[in-house]
Amino acid sequence: MRLRDISINLSTDTPEWPGDTPFACGWTSTTSNGASVNLSSISGSPHVGTHADAPLHVRDGWPGSHELPLEAFYGPATVVDVSEVKGEISFATIEPMFSRSDTQRLILKTGCTVATGTFPDDWPTLSESCARALLGLGLKLLGVDAPSVDQRDSKSLAVHKMLFSGNAFIIENLDLRRTPAGDYDIIAFPVKMMSLDAAPVRAVLLEK
C-alpha cells in the first residue's frame, strides 16, 4: 500500500489568499541560547495551506471547524483531472471521468495550485448545476488543489453554500501535481480547532 501526501508544505513562503493573514512562525526559546528545549510558535489564517472550510466560513450560525464530521474526510475518493477545462465545469464534462457507483468524495485536479509558490489568477470550478447533480448522487466531500471551490472573484460563494447546504464538505489547497487521476482512499482529518471558519488538514491518499 502506497501513501501519497497531497498536502501543501506550510511555510512563510506559502501564498495566502490576497488580503488574508499570512502564515508566520518563530522560536520562543532555543537550546542554543541556553533553554532546556526548543519551543516554536505559529500564527496566521487557517486558510493558508491545505485546509477544510467549515460552514461558518460563509454564514453566521452555521457549524464551526470543531464540528466538521470525520466521516466525510475518510473513505473512497476519486481524483478527476480537469486541468484542461476553462471556466465552469459542467456535469456533462465531468460525469465520464468517475463512476456513478462511488461519488461520495471527489477530488478535482485543476493544475492551479499555490504549491508552486504563486497564487493563481484563475481556476476551473464546478457550475452550480454540476454541484447540485453531484449532491444528488451522494457527494460528501469535494477537494480541490485550487485555493477555492468558487471562482476567485466570486462574492456570492454559491458553490460553498450549495455544498454545505447539502451536507457536503470542502478541502482546498491540495497538492496534486504528482497524483494521477484515479480511485484512491483519502484520509484528511481537520485539526479540531474550536469555532473557527476553517482548520488545517494533513491530506493523504492511499493507492488502491
MOLIN-V524046 format. One line per field, one symbol per residue. phi: phi as a letter, one per 20 degrees, with the letter a starting at -180 (. if undefined). A space follows every 50 residues. Layout:
phi = ???
//
This chain:
phi = .dedfdeffebfeffeggnefffcbacebcffdnffbecdccbpffefnf bdfdgggdbfnegeffdfffgfdbpgbdededfeedmeeefffegfebef fbdfcddeeendcfffncfffbafcfffffffffffeogdbddceffbed fgefdelffgfffffemdccccmfddfddffqebddcbfffedfleeabf cdecddfe
//
